[in-house]
Amino acid sequence: MAEPYKLYYWPILQGRGEFVRLVLEAAGAPYIDVARLPEEQGGGFKPLVAFMQGEQPGHPPYAPPILVHGDFVLAQSAAICAYLGQRHGLAPEGEGERMHALQLQLTIADVADEAHNTHHPISGMLYYEDQKEAALAASRNFLDERLPRLLPYFERVLERSGGPWLMGETLAYPDLSLFQLAEGLAYAFPKGFARAAESTPLILALRDRVAALPRIAAYLESERRLPFNEHGVFRHYPELDAHPAE
Amino acid sequence: MAEPYKLYYWPILQGRGEFVRLVLEAAGAPYIDVARLPEEQGGGFKPLVAFMQGEQPGHPPYAPPILVHGDFVLAQSAAICAYLGQRHGLAPEGEGERMHALQLQLTIADVADEAHNTHHPISGMLYYEDQKEAALAASRNFLDERLPRLLPYFERVLERSGGPWLMGETLAYPDLSLFQLAEGLAYAFPKGFARAAESTPLILALRDRVAALPRIAAYLESERRLPFNEHGVFRHYPELDAHPAE
C-alpha cells in the first residue's frame, strides 16, 4: 500500500487547506490531516509552527497548507493541487492544458484572496473588529464591482470549454476549487452571492455536480469536512453582506 | 526563426507583467510587447480590453499579463513564468523541483500582492487618495510585521539551497522574480526595505547577481524597461514609508 500523504494545515478551519483536502478526497488518496490528530500523536499547532520556523527538514515552506510525501515537502495550495492532480488523474494531459488548469486555479485563488480581504483589508494579522470600517467598504466594492466581473469570467470559461467541467469533458482539480469558491462565497455572502450568481447558471450546475461526486458527497457528510466558520477565508459577518438599498 | 511570443500587458507600468518580461529577457526569447506598439500597429489598450471582454480566441484569460504563442493563450504571471522557464532552460528538471520553483514563485507573488495592498487595501478599483487612511495602517503593518517575516523566509531558502540561486546552482525563473520583488520594495519603501533587508544579505546578493546577468543588464539599460511609477504594484508614497518614531 502506498504511504499516505501528510497534510499540515490549521485544524480548526477550512481555509486554503480545503482546496487541497478536496483534491485528496476526490482522488481517494490516503492522507493524514496531521494537525487534527491529538497532540500526543503529533497533532495540534506544534508541527505547523515548527515548519514555519524552519525546524523541519525538506524544502522550506512559508506557511500552511504543506503537503509531505516521503521526503518531498511542498507548500502553496495551487502548487499542491497541481501536483496531486497530476499524480491522480485530476489534471489534463499535455503541457499547454496543464498550464491552463494552473491558470484557472490561480484565478480562483485570487478570488479567494479578495474574499479574505473583505474582512481583513488592512492586515490578516489584526482583528476584524479593528478594521471593520475598512471591511465594510471593501465588501461593498467586492459585491458591487468585483463579483459581477469575476463570476461571469468563470461562466465564460465553462461556455467555451463546452462543459460540463472547466477543462471540458474531464474533471480536473480547478473544478473542485471552483466548487469550494462558490460554497464559500454563498456562506459568506448569502445575499450578495445569490444576486451575482443569478446570471451564472453553469457555475451553479458545476457546484452541484462536484457535490454529487460519490467521494466528495461522502466527504461532505463526514467529520473530516470542517464547517465554515469565522476563522477561515470565507466568513459570514451579516453587516458585510447588507445591501445599502435595504 | 521561431515565431516571437506576444505579451499583452498594460503599456505604462511594470506591474505583474514585469515578472514575465524578465523571463523573456533572461531567455533571450524574441517577443512583442503588444500594447507598447503604436495604436496603428495594433498596440495600446484596445487589444487588452478585447481579451478581458472575451473577444479574442483561445483559452479565456481574466486579466493581463497574457502570453500568446501561436494559438496558445496563457494568463496568470506565475503560470506564464513557469511555462516560459520550462521552455527556455530557466526551470529545474524533474517534477518535484519544478513544483518547488512554482511554490517559490507563488510566494513571491503573494508578497507582491501584499505590497499592492499597502496602497490599495480596500479595493484596486478605488483611488489611493480615497483609501489613504487604511493604506497608512496597512503599510505600517506590512513594514513592522510582514516584511520581517517574509524576507527571512527567502533568506532561509537561499541558505538551504546552498546558493547562489534559490534552487541551488542553476538560475531559474523565481530568481528573476525575487530580484524584481527586492527592486520594487526598495523603490516603494526605501527606508522600510533597507531596515528589513539588513539581516538578509543573501537576498541582496541575489538581486545584484541577477542585475549583472548580461541579458538582464542590457534590458535594464534599455527603453524596454519601464521605470517604476505610481501606477504599478510597487508605488512610492513617502507617507507610507515613514517610521512612526521619526
Interface residues (C-beta under 8 A of the other chain):
Chain A: G54 H59 P60 P61 Y62 F72 L74 A75 Q76 A78 A79 A82 Y83 Q86 E95 G96 M99 H100 L102 Q103 L106 T107 D110 D113 N117 P121 I122 S123 M125 L126 Q131 A134 A137 A138 N141 F142 E145 R146 L150 Y153 R156 V157 R160
Chain B: G54 H59 P60 P61 Y62 F72 L74 A75 Q76 A78 A79 A82 Y83 Q86 E95 G96 M99 H100 L102 Q103 L106 T107 D110 D113 N117 P121 I122 S123 M125 L126 Q131 A134 A137 A138 N141 F142 E145 R146 L150 Y153 R156 V157 R160
